[in-house]
């Protein structure tokens, strides 16, 4: 072999060695990137740490990097078909006017009735909890018992609301539409919420912008505030609610507040009367209690009632007024179960079925009634003029 050929071979080997060295150097620079970590070359750098005497090389695992953006997109795509818009239809009459008739000096003024017109408007939001058309929303969204309501689904289909169950204890309602094969939302566990975790709100703000998405965090838990929606003309006292900075606008009421898994953690209910980016939601565990009560009553939309308006008297007030602790009857609805049973105004109900009423709890009596069914009886101990009477009431269905 000539000297020239040996020199060329030597130079080629040097070039190959230089290229290999450069390649290894580049791998070492980019060894922590996802591309290298998921490739067979990752073993070059992990060989020493993954090998043990007489053992096989450890398997290389890949880590999926998930951004908040991708989480929100995934949740929205999964849950949007289950969020609905609530619309209202109601007949109303415009204000009447007074016309002047100059040709009639004896009766120049004539009253003219206002025109009757129908108002149709989207006013709130809700979400599906069963395939056969059971929907959750806020009670104040459907509070008008003289109006008709509709549900508009994500695919723009419109359904008439055929039945409404209004929770007497909380700002919640259950609606029924005649539909099948709907996609229900999974319900989470609000007792496991943590401050700072992701919160996603979906609804129809201002009754116009259907399926608007806003994001934020869980800002507070167990809040008790006075809040409301100026758009819906509703202000309420809220206890033990979730606070979030996810934008909740008027019209969002009744829509779901979701976690990063797409589970409902609350029902968007109100915005703070003063302040920005302060919204509130009823915890989903309260919704679960409502559903359990609804199902325990056989899934009927008839709500049992006794027909009284009352105010709880606590122990301190009772002592000061020389009366007893319990539910003070302020008014009785005519022909109601209470009226038929002989209950009178200014009576104080002290016990129901042997259970003493807690004067500190405004919902003490309401909760007992709510757990009953239409047709059930209640044995009441009633304080009247210093004497205790026993009155039995048969619950009837409340007709709104």
RORODREN-270343 format. One line per field, with one value per residue (C-alpha): residue number from 1; residue in one letter; x, y, z. Coordinates in nm, 3 decimals. Example, Ala and Ser with C-alpha at 12.3 -4.5 7.8 and 13.67 -1.06 7.14 Angstrom:
num (1	2)
residu (A	S)
u (1.230	1.367)
v (-0.450	-0.106)
w (0.780	0.714)
***
This chain:
num (1	2	3	4	5	6	7	8	9	10	11	12	13	14	15	16	17	18	19	20	21	22	23	24	25	26	27	28	29	30	31	32	33	34	35	36	37	38	39	40	41	42	43	44	45	46	47	48	49	50	51	52	53	54	55	56	57	58	59	60	61	62	63	64	65	66	67	68	69	70	71	72	73	74	75	76	77	78	79	80	81	82	83	84	85	86	87	88	89	90	91	92	93	94	95	96	97	98	99	100	101	102	103	104	105	106	107	108	109	110	111	112	113	114	115	116	117	118	119	120	121	122	123	124	125	126	127	128	129	130	131	132	133	134	135	136	137	138	139	140	141	142	143	144	145	146	147	148	149	150	151	152	153	154	155	156	157	158	159	160	161	162	163	164	165	166	167	168	169	170	171	172	173	174	175	176	177	178	179	180	181	182	183	184	185	186	187	188	189	190	191	192	193	194	195	196	197	198	199	200	201	202	203	204	205	206	207	208	209	210	211	212	213	214	215	216	217	218	219	220	221	222	223	224	225	226	227	228	229	230	231	232	233	234	235	236	237	238	239	240	241	242	243	244	245	246	247	248	249	250	251	252	253	254	255	256	257	258	259	260	261	262	263	264	265	266	267	268	269	270	271	272	273	274	275	276	277	278	279	280	281	282	283	284	285	286	287	288	289	290	291	292	293	294	295	296	297	298	299	300	301	302	303	304	305	306	307	308	309	310	311	312	313	314	315	316	317	318	319	320	321	322	323	324	325	326	327	328	329	330	331	332	333	334	335	336	337	338	339	340	341	342	343	344	345	346	347	348	349	350	351	352	353	354	355	356	357	358	359	360	361	362	363	364	365	366	367	368	369	370	371	372	373	374	375	376	377	378	379	380	381	382	383	384	385	386	387	388	389	390	391	392	393	394	395	396	397	398	399	400)
residu (X	X	X	X	X	X	X	X	X	X	X	X	X	X	X	X	X	X	X	X	X	X	X	X	X	X	X	X	X	X	X	X	X	X	X	X	X	X	X	X	X	X	X	X	X	X	X	X	X	X	X	X	X	X	X	X	X	X	X	X	X	X	X	X	X	X	X	X	X	X	X	X	X	X	X	X	X	X	X	X	X	X	X	X	X	X	X	X	X	X	X	X	X	X	X	X	X	X	X	X	X	X	X	X	X	X	X	X	X	X	X	X	X	X	X	X	X	X	X	X	X	X	X	X	X	X	X	X	X	X	X	X	X	X	X	X	X	X	X	X	X	X	X	X	X	X	X	X	X	X	X	X	X	X	X	X	X	X	X	X	X	X	X	X	X	X	X	X	X	X	X	X	X	X	X	X	X	X	X	X	X	X	X	X	X	X	X	X	X	X	X	X	X	X	X	X	X	X	X	X	X	X	X	X	X	X	X	X	X	X	X	X	X	X	X	X	X	X	X	X	X	X	X	X	X	X	X	X	X	X	X	X	X	X	X	X	X	X	X	X	X	X	X	X	X	X	X	X	X	X	X	X	X	X	X	X	X	X	X	X	X	X	X	X	X	X	X	X	X	X	X	X	X	X	X	X	X	X	X	X	X	X	X	X	X	X	X	X	X	X	X	X	X	X	X	X	X	X	X	X	X	X	X	X	X	X	X	X	X	X	X	X	X	X	X	X	X	X	X	X	X	X	X	X	X	X	X	X	X	X	X	X	X	X	X	X	X	X	X	X	X	X	X	X	X	X	X	X	X	X	X	X	X	X	X	X	X	X	X	X	X	X	X	X	X	X	X	X	X	X	X	X	X	X	X	X	X	X	X	X	X	X	X	X	X	X	X	X	X	X	X	X	X	X	X	X	X	X	X	X)
u (0.000	0.144	0.213	-0.053	-0.329	-0.224	-0.244	-0.595	-0.715	-0.573	-0.746	-1.080	-1.054	-0.982	-1.284	-1.509	-1.383	-1.442	-1.798	-1.872	-1.731	-1.941	-2.254	-2.196	-2.135	-2.466	-2.647	-2.500	-2.614	-2.973	-2.995	-3.271	-3.507	-3.824	-3.706	-3.378	-3.540	-3.795	-3.531	-3.295	-3.002	-3.125	-2.964	-2.617	-2.644	-2.847	-2.641	-2.437	-2.725	-2.968	-2.731	-2.671	-2.440	-2.596	-2.919	-3.096	-3.099	-3.392	-3.677	-3.692	-4.025	-4.166	-4.341	-4.631	-4.613	-4.966	-5.029	-5.324	-5.441	-5.468	-5.654	-5.913	-5.959	-6.006	-6.258	-6.458	-6.476	-6.592	-6.851	-6.996	-7.266	-7.402	-7.443	-7.774	-7.928	-8.255	-8.508	-8.830	-9.156	-9.413	-9.713	-9.719	-9.919	-9.778	-9.881	-10.217	-10.262	-10.517	-10.668	-10.846	-11.164	-11.219	-11.564	-11.694	-11.681	-11.864	-11.618	-11.304	-11.070	-11.072	-10.856	-10.691	-10.562	-10.204	-10.120	-10.053	-9.718	-9.504	-9.151	-8.905	-8.551	-8.261	-8.204	-7.979	-7.786	-7.803	-7.651	-7.776	-7.753	-7.945	-7.988	-8.366	-8.375	-8.317	-8.142	-8.003	-8.022	-8.077	-8.419	-8.411	-8.365	-8.708	-8.872	-9.167	-9.442	-9.659	-9.398	-9.308	-8.946	-8.739	-8.404	-8.163	-7.893	-7.546	-7.664	-7.929	-8.222	-8.501	-8.716	-9.010	-8.964	-9.249	-9.188	-9.003	-8.899	-8.795	-8.583	-8.735	-8.398	-8.146	-8.124	-8.157	-8.417	-8.459	-8.608	-8.755	-8.757	-8.882	-8.558	-8.347	-7.980	-7.854	-7.502	-7.501	-7.219	-7.032	-7.062	-6.744	-6.691	-6.685	-6.557	-6.221	-6.173	-5.844	-5.770	-5.589	-5.712	-5.834	-6.198	-6.379	-6.718	-6.954	-7.277	-7.470	-7.367	-7.616	-7.852	-7.678	-7.342	-7.421	-7.153	-6.903	-6.596	-6.408	-6.130	-5.984	-5.915	-6.101	-6.043	-6.231	-6.436	-6.719	-6.808	-7.120	-7.212	-7.491	-7.471	-7.688	-7.734	-7.857	-7.947	-8.186	-8.309	-8.223	-8.028	-7.982	-7.806	-7.558	-7.391	-7.105	-7.046	-6.741	-6.569	-6.395	-6.230	-6.349	-6.565	-6.932	-7.162	-7.538	-7.695	-7.432	-7.655	-7.726	-7.429	-7.160	-6.831	-6.592	-6.259	-5.970	-6.127	-6.449	-6.651	-6.906	-6.780	-7.043	-7.342	-7.268	-7.508	-7.417	-7.167	-7.069	-7.273	-6.953	-6.618	-6.480	-6.385	-6.572	-6.823	-6.990	-7.113	-7.323	-7.110	-7.199	-7.250	-7.559	-7.683	-7.620	-7.833	-8.114	-8.097	-8.101	-8.409	-8.577	-8.514	-8.625	-8.960	-8.991	-8.862	-9.191	-9.203	-9.474	-9.339	-9.504	-9.608	-9.810	-9.910	-9.758	-9.518	-9.312	-9.017	-8.785	-8.768	-8.436	-8.391	-8.276	-8.573	-8.810	-8.689	-8.713	-9.071	-9.179	-9.262	-9.100	-8.835	-8.962	-9.132	-9.361	-9.653	-9.696	-9.957	-10.155	-10.259	-10.634	-10.745	-10.387	-10.304	-10.220	-10.551	-10.750	-10.568	-10.653	-10.318	-10.358	-10.152	-9.921	-9.895	-9.538	-9.444	-9.195	-9.160	-9.222	-9.260	-9.098	-8.798	-8.739	-8.700	-8.377	-8.461	-8.112	-8.166	-8.400	-8.437	-8.511	-8.878	-8.832	-8.576	-8.813	-9.094	-8.859	-8.774	-9.141	-9.362	-9.703	-9.959	-9.731	-9.845	-9.662	-9.733	-9.677	-9.638	-9.784	-9.754	-10.067	-10.147	-9.920	-10.056	-9.907	-10.138	-10.083	-10.191	-10.157	-10.112	-10.138	-9.900	-10.037	-9.870	-9.775	-9.933	-9.744)
v (0.000	0.332	0.609	0.824	0.563	0.517	0.893	0.912	0.622	0.791	1.118	0.938	0.770	1.104	1.260	0.975	1.008	1.384	1.335	1.074	1.307	1.596	1.377	1.264	1.626	1.733	1.448	1.555	1.913	1.812	1.503	1.648	1.731	1.525	1.411	1.263	1.125	0.935	0.799	0.499	0.741	0.825	0.499	0.639	0.887	0.672	0.357	0.396	0.497	0.239	-0.061	-0.271	-0.564	-0.857	-0.671	-0.559	-0.192	-0.001	0.084	0.441	0.616	0.908	1.197	1.375	1.746	1.886	2.260	2.436	2.535	2.175	2.079	2.352	2.261	1.893	1.971	2.206	1.959	1.688	1.888	2.144	1.907	1.880	2.255	2.422	2.768	2.849	3.072	3.232	3.310	3.525	3.732	4.084	4.401	4.745	5.036	5.187	5.545	5.825	5.977	6.313	6.344	6.719	6.644	6.515	6.794	6.585	6.292	6.415	6.152	5.794	5.511	5.294	4.953	4.860	4.611	4.247	4.116	3.808	3.842	3.573	3.589	3.370	3.431	3.163	2.840	2.481	2.137	1.787	1.517	1.232	1.091	1.127	1.504	1.597	1.935	2.137	2.516	2.791	2.837	3.210	3.147	2.977	3.156	3.297	3.039	3.211	3.186	2.908	2.797	2.638	2.460	2.512	2.247	2.290	2.158	2.436	2.204	2.362	2.178	2.290	2.251	2.023	2.005	2.208	2.105	2.410	2.332	2.509	2.512	2.623	2.827	2.514	2.368	2.045	2.075	1.802	1.804	1.531	1.406	1.091	1.001	1.325	1.342	1.396	1.572	1.377	1.522	1.569	1.603	1.961	1.847	1.775	2.118	2.298	2.669	2.754	2.463	2.525	2.629	2.644	2.817	2.765	2.955	3.212	3.556	3.839	3.582	3.628	3.457	3.088	2.850	3.112	2.967	3.144	3.011	3.093	2.928	2.836	3.158	3.077	2.810	2.822	3.182	3.348	3.659	3.877	3.858	3.882	3.937	4.280	4.137	3.887	4.129	3.885	3.931	3.658	3.546	3.269	3.041	2.794	2.874	2.849	3.172	3.187	3.448	3.273	3.543	3.480	3.730	3.782	3.499	3.247	3.149	2.777	2.680	2.439	2.522	2.244	2.104	1.993	1.646	1.786	1.713	1.957	2.109	2.382	2.562	2.920	3.129	3.493	3.772	4.005	4.324	4.523	4.413	4.252	3.893	3.769	3.499	3.235	2.882	2.641	2.333	2.025	1.818	2.030	1.932	1.566	1.603	1.757	1.471	1.213	1.377	1.399	1.030	0.930	1.090	0.862	1.116	1.303	1.676	1.716	1.878	1.812	2.112	2.199	2.554	2.785	3.074	3.072	3.225	3.029	3.138	3.061	2.991	3.343	3.506	3.255	3.339	3.714	3.681	3.410	3.164	2.841	2.761	2.645	2.755	3.056	3.042	3.385	3.305	3.002	2.943	2.894	2.532	2.409	2.094	2.312	2.499	2.176	2.021	2.317	2.494	2.865	3.178	3.255	2.884	2.764	2.421	2.272	1.911	1.710	1.331	1.351	1.550	1.891	2.181	2.379	2.746	2.842	2.672	2.857	2.542	2.308	2.253	2.279	1.997	1.762	1.838	1.797	1.442	1.347	1.236	1.359	1.172	1.122	1.242	1.456	1.457	1.811	1.931	2.282	2.545	2.761	3.000	2.815	2.472	2.196	2.040	1.745	1.801	1.554	1.695	1.502	1.644	1.746	1.834	2.198	2.351	2.654)
w (0.000	-0.101	0.145	-0.019	0.040	0.403	0.453	0.301	0.521	0.832	0.747	0.692	1.033	1.196	1.027	1.143	1.501	1.492	1.365	1.635	1.903	1.774	1.773	2.134	2.236	2.081	2.257	2.591	2.537	2.455	2.678	2.900	2.614	2.560	2.215	2.348	2.667	2.460	2.216	2.248	2.295	2.647	2.763	2.683	2.970	3.214	3.167	3.482	3.705	3.570	3.575	3.877	3.909	3.724	3.651	3.337	3.230	3.382	3.146	3.030	3.110	2.917	3.089	2.925	2.985	3.017	3.018	3.183	2.838	2.719	3.039	2.986	2.620	2.708	2.984	2.762	2.473	2.713	2.908	2.667	2.533	2.889	2.954	2.864	2.840	3.022	2.846	2.972	2.795	2.968	2.870	3.004	2.944	2.875	3.092	3.002	2.887	2.924	2.611	2.598	2.396	2.319	2.175	2.508	2.768	3.027	3.016	2.837	2.983	2.859	2.996	2.732	2.837	2.760	2.490	2.576	2.456	2.505	2.639	2.534	2.666	2.773	3.142	3.287	3.253	3.373	3.326	3.251	3.521	3.355	3.006	3.022	3.069	3.435	3.464	3.756	3.772	4.030	4.186	4.122	3.748	3.735	4.026	3.825	3.864	3.599	3.323	3.080	3.050	2.775	2.763	2.474	2.438	2.293	1.953	1.942	2.009	2.213	2.468	2.681	3.056	3.160	3.535	3.798	4.149	4.353	4.657	4.960	5.142	4.879	4.561	4.347	4.114	3.920	3.571	3.349	2.970	2.738	2.585	2.563	2.517	2.669	2.811	3.190	3.372	3.643	3.993	4.196	4.573	4.702	5.044	4.880	4.725	4.784	4.767	4.446	4.236	3.882	3.834	3.498	3.462	3.169	3.105	2.903	3.034	2.981	2.827	2.492	2.467	2.490	2.619	2.732	2.905	3.184	3.405	3.743	4.075	4.391	4.587	4.906	5.081	5.335	5.254	5.388	5.192	5.059	4.683	4.379	4.009	3.899	3.559	3.711	3.981	4.257	4.580	4.839	5.152	5.075	5.331	5.292	4.926	4.700	4.601	4.263	4.044	3.727	3.568	3.651	3.483	3.510	3.313	3.425	3.716	3.723	3.509	3.631	3.800	3.697	3.813	3.593	3.559	3.412	3.726	3.867	4.191	4.223	4.072	3.969	4.170	4.217	4.181	4.461	4.461	4.505	4.367	4.055	3.975	4.281	4.202	4.416	4.361	4.567	4.652	4.447	4.763	4.833	4.486	4.572	4.885	4.679	4.426	4.707	4.861	4.522	4.457	4.807	4.727	4.426	4.175	4.188	4.121	4.383	4.697	5.036	5.244	5.556	5.459	5.720	5.720	6.034	6.213	6.439	6.806	6.971	7.341	7.430	7.254	7.413	7.765	7.704	7.578	7.825	7.550	7.428	7.169	6.829	6.505	6.562	6.316	6.154	5.888	5.774	5.413	5.381	5.322	5.367	5.568	5.870	5.842	5.811	6.110	6.335	6.363	6.449	6.399	6.696	6.778	6.840	6.705	6.952	6.834	6.518	6.550	6.893	6.769	6.926	6.684	6.702	6.734	6.618	6.280	6.042	5.830	6.119	6.031	5.653	5.649	5.830	5.583	5.287	5.393	5.395	5.108	4.998	5.208	5.509	5.852	6.106	6.482	6.614	6.972	6.967	7.242	7.264	7.548	7.790	7.704	7.486	7.227	6.995	6.635	6.348	5.997	5.669	5.408	5.071	4.740	4.704	4.395	4.255)
***
